[in-house]
Amino acid sequence: MNRPVGEIPVALRPKVEQPLEELEADRARVLLVDDDERNLLAVATVLEDLGEVVLARSGEEALRHLLKGEFAVILLDVYMPGMDGYETAQIIRNREQTKGIPIVFLSAVNKEAEHLLRGYSMGAVDYVFKPVDPVILRSKVAVFVELFEKSKEVERKARREQALLDANLRANAERLHAEQELRRAEQRQAVIIQSLPMVLYLEPYEAVQRAPTYVSGDLQAICGFTLEEVQTQPGIWSDRLHADDRIRVLASLEARRKAGRSSIEYRWQCADGRYKHFLDQAVLLKDPEGKPVEFAGTLTDISEQRSLENQLVQAQKMDAIGKLTGGIAHDFNNLLAAVIGGLSLLERRARLPKEQQRVLGMTKRAAEQGSELVRRLLAFARRQRLEPHPIDLASLRDGVSDLLTHTLGGLVNFEWLVEDDIWVVFADQAQLELALVNLIINARDAMPDGGTATISAENRAIADEEVGGLAGGDYVRLSVTDTGTGISPDDLEKVMEPFFTTKDMGKGSGLGLSMVYGFAKQSNGAFRIDSEVGRGTIAELWLPRAPKVAATEIPPPPEPVFGQLPPLKVLLVDDHPEVRSTTAAVLEDSGHQVVEADNGAEAIKALRDRTCDFDVLITDYAMPHLSGTDFLREARLICPDVPALLITGYADAEMIRDRPAGVETLLKPFTPNALEAAIARVCGVEPVPS
């Protein structure tokens, strides 16, 4: 039996219920296990200043405490009811979390060696026998508590050191990451600057000649010179300024020394001889005392921007010319219709001497050239209605060669280089022939001392935007090359403007290249020209390849008129008296009976008065009060079976969207044969061979 020591005061029991975190943080803990309350109180009183004493009244309760936290030492009574000290010690030693806690057995009996050995075998590190000597117990427990506290202090220091190490590693990792991000940002910035058409530079304030000390960016890609080449040739910058810009730019640079900033745009000759447009901007940097040190600036290649602006200006000019041309085309074609119709009447009616026939022929050709001038202007403005079809370049070559054989003169030859497997192109043949003739004649004029103009054709398959904004696909590139005088860079920017020419007064209209440009655009192609003074010029005409289905089709030949039509009754409506009179005369010469009306209302009255006694209605489109299409709609209500022909001086007949169904349109000016052919088609009659 254990010697009773007395009851444990209730006031001491709440100490066991103290939160685990506070026990761990404040003091070492001692687990006291005994089934006798008096022994618990006595031992706890002895040890209370060494650490936090946790009381357990059985082995089972002791094990539950061990699950909740760490202890510096366990004081374990050997003999207890239920689970005794030996069994409890064995379980403690077998658990991974508790096997390292020192166990001191408390025993009132059995000091024999056999019992002591059994205790040590169960994991005890020491024995204390009851009645307990407080000094011995305190000294033994104090050793374990001090050892526990030192080990905890070592652990805390290790944790702090590890935390510092971890923090240091994190800081190093963050610093390394920041440095890597900074390097990547610098690399990205460098790549962006390298890819931009600009450089950053520093230039000394006191420099007599422009020579930057620092350049960031690809200077060589922009101007063709390296920084070293610029620095070793101090005069290179001013020497290569465009002559028209030099005085203005040098004055602006002088002014920036006073103003402290500048923004100048100029043209500069690069290493390859081409001029580029540069925007040069700089600000003055000063030292802490306010003394000027250097200029920091940017040099930006704005050539593409200026090129786009020039293209926009060109497009605006084209639109203006187109509106002007479209506006005058109607009236001009009416005048030409009267002139050409009258001359055709004279040719058919008059029996003139040979010399007068020659004068009449010259007059008629001049009028026809006026009609051609309108077509060329319309082609430039992209308002001429084209009739594209597949064109065999071999036959085109023969036709153009026949036209030019006696035109080029003896000093200039022309050579065709056409691949055997050249593709069929899709374009308006008459306009293409005219474009090639214009380009070849320009080549001839560029070689006053003679030479060879080379006309070549080759197949080209391109991607989107690879050539002058063309959509990707198959094209035929037609080029005309000469070895003549060439065109200066300034004039090269203007050669496709209408009425601009480099030829002497009276030797060129300035419409040839603009017509070619308009024809190419309208044909879904492109026109490019490149030239170098003293070396020659190459003009390229890119035209789309004909679709495979269309390429197998043969274009319909012009419809011939074999003779006069059977006599017809014609109602002719036109508000232009000269055109109406000449057209009526042409029809009467062909044997037709003509009733004239100068407006739509008068023509409606004629239909009613004669109860639709007409074989065909021929009406002008643009008339006051009642247009040609409005007249035809009313006429259809009165005479639904009478065929009709609409004649117009407007450029694009396809724009007349309100014409009644089944009505054909004939453009002015027209020849008598063209008029007869149109009447034959709308009336469904065959010409009578003469």
WOWO-V810377 format. One record per residue. SS is DSSP state (A for helix, B for strand, O for the rest). PHI is phi in radians with two decimals (none if undefined). PSI is psi as a letter, one per 40 degrees, with the letter a starting at -180 (999 if undefined). Layout:
# WOWO-V810377
ss | phi | psi
SS | PHI | PSI
SS | PHI | PSI
This chain:
# WOWO-V810377
ss | phi | psi
O | none | i
O | -1.35 | i
O | -1.29 | h
O | -1.19 | h
O | -1.96 | d
O | 2.30 | i
O | -1.32 | i
O | -1.39 | h
O | -1.08 | h
A | -1.13 | d
A | -1.07 | d
A | -1.44 | e
A | -1.21 | d
A | -1.02 | d
A | -1.04 | d
A | -1.20 | d
A | -1.47 | e
O | -1.06 | i
O | -0.98 | i
A | -1.07 | d
A | -1.10 | d
A | -1.21 | d
A | -1.06 | d
A | -1.20 | d
A | -1.37 | d
A | -1.58 | d
O | -2.42 | i
O | -1.22 | i
B | -1.99 | i
B | -2.07 | h
B | -1.65 | h
B | -1.90 | h
B | -2.05 | h
O | -2.82 | i
O | -1.49 | e
O | -1.81 | h
A | -1.12 | d
A | -1.18 | d
A | -1.12 | d
A | -1.04 | d
A | -1.16 | d
A | -1.12 | d
A | -1.21 | d
A | -1.09 | d
A | -1.16 | d
A | -1.18 | d
A | -1.77 | e
O | -1.13 | d
O | -1.51 | e
O | -1.52 | d
O | 3.13 | a
B | -1.44 | h
B | -1.65 | h
B | -1.83 | h
B | -1.74 | h
B | -2.36 | h
O | -1.78 | e
O | -2.81 | i
A | -1.13 | d
A | -1.12 | d
A | -1.15 | d
A | -1.07 | d
A | -1.12 | d
A | -1.13 | d
A | -1.12 | d
A | -1.15 | d
O | -1.28 | e
O | -1.70 | e
O | 3.09 | a
O | -1.68 | i
O | -2.38 | i
O | -1.31 | d
B | -2.81 | i
B | -2.05 | h
B | -1.73 | h
B | -2.13 | h
B | -1.19 | h
O | -1.30 | d
O | -1.79 | h
O | -2.40 | i
O | -1.12 | i
O | 1.34 | b
O | -1.46 | h
O | -1.44 | a
A | -1.15 | d
A | -1.09 | d
A | -1.15 | d
A | -1.09 | d
A | -1.09 | d
A | -1.11 | d
A | -1.14 | d
A | -1.05 | d
A | -1.23 | d
A | -1.42 | e
O | -1.57 | h
O | -1.09 | d
O | -1.31 | d
O | -2.09 | e
O | -1.19 | e
O | -1.61 | e
O | -1.40 | h
B | -1.10 | i
B | -2.09 | h
B | -2.00 | h
B | -1.38 | h
B | -1.88 | h
B | -2.51 | i
O | -1.72 | e
O | -2.38 | a
O | 0.95 | g
O | -1.59 | e
O | -1.15 | i
A | -1.05 | d
A | -1.08 | d
A | -1.23 | d
A | -1.10 | d
A | -1.11 | d
A | -1.12 | d
A | -1.12 | d
A | -1.14 | d
A | -1.20 | d
O | -1.48 | e
O | 1.94 | e
O | -1.27 | i
O | -1.85 | e
B | -2.91 | i
B | -2.19 | i
B | -2.28 | h
B | -1.77 | i
O | -1.49 | i
O | -1.11 | i
O | -1.40 | h
O | -1.47 | h
A | -0.99 | d
A | -1.17 | d
A | -1.11 | d
A | -1.09 | d
A | -1.10 | d
A | -1.14 | d
A | -1.15 | d
A | -1.16 | d
A | -1.04 | d
A | -1.05 | d
A | -1.19 | d
A | -1.14 | d
A | -1.11 | d
A | -1.09 | d
A | -1.10 | d
A | -1.13 | d
A | -1.14 | d
A | -1.15 | d
A | -1.18 | d
A | -1.12 | d
A | -1.07 | d
A | -1.12 | d
A | -1.11 | d
A | -1.09 | d
A | -1.11 | d
A | -1.14 | d
A | -1.09 | d
A | -1.10 | d
A | -1.15 | d
A | -1.11 | d
A | -1.09 | d
A | -1.11 | d
A | -1.09 | d
A | -1.10 | d
A | -1.14 | d
A | -1.11 | d
A | -1.10 | d
A | -1.09 | d
A | -1.11 | d
A | -1.13 | d
A | -1.14 | d
A | -1.14 | d
A | -1.11 | d
A | -1.10 | d
A | -1.11 | d
A | -1.12 | d
A | -1.11 | d
A | -1.10 | d
A | -1.11 | d
A | -1.09 | d
A | -1.10 | d
A | -1.09 | d
A | -1.11 | d
A | -1.14 | d
A | -1.08 | d
A | -1.09 | d
A | -1.13 | d
A | -1.13 | d
A | -1.10 | d
A | -1.10 | d
A | -1.11 | d
A | -1.44 | e
O | -1.37 | i
O | -1.40 | f
B | -2.70 | i
B | -2.32 | i
B | -1.77 | i
B | -2.48 | i
B | -2.11 | h
B | -2.39 | h
B | -1.03 | i
O | -1.14 | d
O | -1.54 | e
O | -1.10 | h
O | -1.33 | d
O | -1.90 | i
O | -1.23 | h
O | -2.64 | g
O | -1.13 | i
O | -1.57 | e
B | -2.55 | h
B | -2.42 | h
B | -2.02 | h
O | 2.16 | i
O | -1.63 | g
A | -1.08 | d
A | -1.14 | d
A | -1.17 | d
A | -1.45 | d
A | -2.11 | e
O | 1.60 | e
O | -1.99 | i
O | -1.50 | i
A | -1.06 | d
A | -1.08 | d
A | -1.14 | d
A | -1.20 | d
A | -1.21 | d
A | -1.48 | e
O | -2.19 | g
O | -1.01 | d
O | -1.57 | e
A | -1.13 | d
A | -1.18 | d
A | -1.21 | d
A | -1.17 | d
O | -1.72 | e
B | -1.15 | i
O | -1.08 | h
O | -1.01 | d
O | -1.30 | e
O | -1.82 | e
A | -1.04 | d
A | -1.07 | d
A | -1.10 | d
A | -1.24 | d
A | -1.11 | d
A | -1.16 | d
A | -1.18 | d
A | -1.17 | d
A | -1.18 | d
A | -1.24 | d
A | -1.24 | d
A | -1.12 | d
A | -1.58 | d
A | -1.36 | d
O | 1.45 | e
B | -2.77 | i
B | -2.75 | i
B | -2.57 | h
B | -2.23 | i
B | -2.04 | h
B | -2.71 | i
B | -1.79 | h
B | -2.41 | h
B | -1.46 | h
O | -1.42 | i
O | -1.09 | d
O | -1.47 | e
O | 1.61 | e
O | -1.47 | i
B | -1.59 | h
B | -2.08 | i
B | -1.60 | h
B | -2.06 | i
B | -1.91 | h
B | -1.94 | h
B | -2.16 | h
B | -2.65 | i
B | -2.26 | i
B | -1.54 | h
B | -1.78 | i
B | -2.14 | i
O | -1.45 | i
O | -0.99 | d
O | -1.50 | e
O | 1.53 | e
O | -1.46 | h
B | -1.04 | h
B | -2.01 | d
B | -2.79 | i
B | -1.75 | h
B | -1.90 | h
B | -2.62 | i
B | -2.22 | i
B | -2.08 | h
B | -2.01 | h
B | -1.42 | h
O | -1.92 | f
A | -1.06 | d
A | -1.14 | d
A | -1.08 | d
A | -1.14 | d
A | -1.10 | d
A | -1.13 | d
A | -1.12 | d
A | -1.10 | d
A | -1.13 | d
A | -1.13 | d
A | -1.07 | d
A | -1.08 | d
A | -1.12 | d
A | -1.15 | d
A | -1.13 | d
A | -1.04 | d
A | -1.14 | d
A | -1.13 | d
A | -1.12 | d
A | -1.09 | d
A | -1.13 | d
A | -1.09 | d
A | -1.14 | d
A | -1.07 | d
A | -1.23 | d
A | -1.58 | e
A | -1.04 | d
A | -1.07 | d
A | -1.16 | d
A | -1.14 | d
A | -1.18 | d
A | -1.10 | d
A | -1.09 | d
A | -1.16 | d
A | -1.09 | d
A | -1.16 | d
A | -1.15 | d
A | -1.14 | d
A | -1.11 | d
A | -1.11 | d
A | -1.14 | d
A | -1.12 | d
A | -1.11 | d
A | -1.07 | d
A | -1.05 | d
A | -1.45 | d
A | -1.68 | d
O | -1.47 | i
O | -1.92 | g
O | -1.72 | i
O | -1.08 | i
A | -1.00 | d
A | -1.12 | d
A | -1.24 | d
A | -1.10 | d
A | -1.12 | d
A | -1.12 | d
A | -1.10 | d
A | -1.10 | d
A | -1.09 | d
A | -1.12 | d
A | -1.14 | d
A | -1.12 | d
A | -1.10 | d
A | -1.14 | d
A | -1.14 | d
A | -1.15 | d
A | -1.08 | d
A | -1.10 | d
A | -1.14 | d
A | -1.06 | d
A | -1.08 | d
A | -1.11 | d
A | -1.19 | d
A | -1.11 | d
A | -1.17 | d
A | -1.12 | d
A | -1.07 | d
O | -1.41 | e
O | 1.05 | f
O | -2.01 | e
O | -1.39 | h
O | -1.35 | h
O | -1.59 | i
O | -2.15 | g
O | -1.28 | i
B | -2.75 | i
B | -1.08 | h
B | -2.17 | h
O | -1.46 | h
A | -1.17 | d
A | -1.13 | d
A | -1.21 | d
A | -1.10 | d
A | -1.02 | d
A | -1.12 | d
A | -1.14 | d
A | -1.17 | d
A | -1.09 | d
A | -1.09 | d
A | -1.14 | d
A | -1.75 | e
O | -0.96 | d
O | -1.76 | e
O | -1.77 | d
O | -1.27 | d
O | 1.56 | i
O | -1.32 | e
O | -1.44 | d
B | -2.02 | h
B | -1.89 | i
B | -2.30 | i
B | -2.18 | h
B | -1.77 | h
B | -2.14 | g
B | -2.10 | h
O | -1.12 | i
O | -1.13 | d
O | -1.74 | f
O | -1.10 | i
O | -1.28 | i
O | -1.41 | h
B | -1.66 | i
B | -2.07 | h
B | -2.83 | i
O | -1.41 | h
A | -1.12 | d
A | -1.10 | d
A | -1.22 | d
A | -1.16 | d
A | -1.04 | d
A | -1.09 | d
A | -1.11 | d
A | -1.14 | d
A | -1.07 | d
A | -1.03 | d
A | -1.16 | d
A | -1.22 | d
A | -1.14 | d
A | -1.06 | d
A | -1.10 | d
A | -1.07 | d
A | -1.15 | d
O | -1.40 | e
O | -2.16 | g
O | -1.09 | d
O | -1.61 | e
O | 1.68 | i
B | 2.71 | a
B | -2.21 | h
B | -1.70 | h
B | -1.83 | h
B | -1.91 | h
B | -2.15 | i
B | -2.44 | h
B | -2.57 | i
B | -1.40 | h
B | -2.45 | h
B | -1.89 | h
B | -2.19 | i
O | -1.60 | i
O | -1.01 | h
O | 1.10 | e
O | -1.23 | d
O | -2.26 | h
O | 0.83 | f
O | 1.39 | e
O | -1.26 | i
O | -1.24 | i
O | -1.08 | i
B | 2.70 | a
B | -1.70 | h
B | -2.39 | i
B | -1.92 | h
B | -1.71 | h
B | -1.72 | h
B | -2.26 | i
B | -2.08 | h
B | -2.07 | h
B | -2.24 | i
O | -2.04 | f
O | -1.60 | a
O | -1.27 | d
O | 1.42 | i
O | -2.19 | h
O | -1.19 | i
A | -1.00 | d
A | -1.14 | d
A | -1.25 | d
A | -1.09 | d
O | -1.26 | e
O | -1.99 | e
O | -1.11 | d
O | -1.64 | e
O | -1.35 | i
O | -1.12 | h
O | 1.26 | e
O | -1.59 | h
O | -2.55 | i
O | -1.72 | e
O | -1.44 | i
O | -1.15 | i
O | -0.95 | h
O | 1.52 | e
O | -1.85 | e
O | -2.88 | i
O | -1.55 | e
O | 1.39 | e
O | -1.89 | e
A | -1.02 | d
A | -1.24 | d
A | -1.13 | d
A | -1.16 | d
A | -1.08 | d
A | -1.07 | d
A | -1.10 | d
A | -1.09 | d
A | -1.10 | d
A | -1.10 | d
A | -1.21 | d
O | -1.61 | e
O | 1.11 | f
O | -2.10 | a
B | -2.63 | i
B | -2.27 | h
B | -2.28 | i
B | -2.42 | h
B | -2.35 | h
B | -2.65 | i
B | -2.44 | h
O | -1.03 | h
O | 1.48 | e
O | -2.04 | d
B | 2.20 | a
B | -2.39 | i
B | -2.22 | h
B | -1.94 | h
B | -2.01 | h
B | -2.04 | h
B | -1.74 | h
B | -2.19 | i
B | -1.21 | i
B | -1.23 | i
O | -1.16 | h
O | -0.99 | i
A | -1.05 | d
A | -1.18 | d
A | -1.17 | d
A | -1.13 | d
O | -1.51 | e
O | -1.51 | i
O | -1.70 | h
O | -1.07 | h
O | -1.15 | h
O | -1.22 | i
O | -1.03 | i
O | -1.28 | h
O | -1.41 | i
O | -1.98 | h
O | -1.43 | d
O | -3.08 | a
O | -1.33 | i
O | -1.42 | i
O | -1.03 | i
O | -1.00 | h
O | -2.22 | i
B | -1.65 | h
B | -2.05 | h
B | -1.76 | h
B | -1.86 | h
B | -2.12 | h
O | -2.78 | h
O | -1.41 | e
O | -1.62 | h
A | -1.08 | d
A | -1.16 | d
A | -1.13 | d
A | -1.09 | d
A | -1.17 | d
A | -1.19 | d
A | -1.15 | d
A | -1.10 | d
A | -1.13 | d
A | -1.08 | d
A | -1.14 | d
A | -1.16 | d
A | -1.12 | d
O | -1.50 | e
O | 1.72 | e
O | -1.57 | i
B | -1.69 | h
B | -2.07 | h
B | -1.95 | h
B | -1.73 | i
B | -2.48 | h
O | -1.69 | e
O | -2.79 | i
A | -1.16 | d
A | -1.11 | d
A | -1.12 | d
A | -1.19 | d
A | -1.08 | d
A | -1.08 | d
A | -1.13 | d
A | -1.08 | d
A | -1.24 | d
A | -1.11 | d
O | -1.76 | e
O | 0.81 | f
O | 1.10 | f
O | -1.45 | g
O | -2.41 | i
O | -1.58 | d
B | -2.75 | i
B | -1.89 | h
B | -2.12 | h
B | -2.35 | i
B | -1.25 | i
O | -1.48 | d
O | -1.58 | h
O | -2.37 | i
O | -1.20 | i
O | 1.24 | d
O | -2.28 | h
O | -1.24 | i
A | -1.06 | d
A | -1.22 | d
A | -1.15 | d
A | -1.06 | d
A | -1.16 | d
A | -1.12 | d
A | -1.20 | d
A | -1.14 | d
A | -1.12 | d
A | -1.20 | d
A | -1.52 | d
O | -2.25 | g
O | -1.16 | e
O | -1.75 | e
O | -1.49 | h
B | -1.15 | i
B | -2.44 | i
B | -2.27 | h
B | -1.81 | h
B | -1.94 | i
B | -2.65 | i
O | -1.67 | e
O | -1.26 | i
O | -1.17 | d
O | -2.07 | h
A | -1.13 | d
A | -1.17 | e
A | -1.30 | e
O | -1.41 | g
O | -1.52 | e
O | -1.73 | e
O | -1.29 | i
O | -1.13 | i
O | -1.12 | i
O | 1.44 | e
O | -1.71 | h
B | -1.59 | i
B | -2.01 | h
B | -2.12 | h
B | -1.48 | i
O | -1.52 | i
O | -1.31 | i
O | -2.26 | i
O | -1.56 | i
A | -0.99 | d
A | -1.14 | d
A | -1.12 | d
A | -1.16 | d
A | -1.08 | d
A | -1.11 | d
A | -1.14 | d
A | -1.10 | d
A | -1.07 | d
A | -1.22 | d
A | -1.27 | d
A | -1.56 | e
O | 1.20 | f
O | -2.03 | i
O | -1.75 | h
O | -1.10 | i
O | -1.61 | h
O | -1.00 | h
O | -1.54 | 999
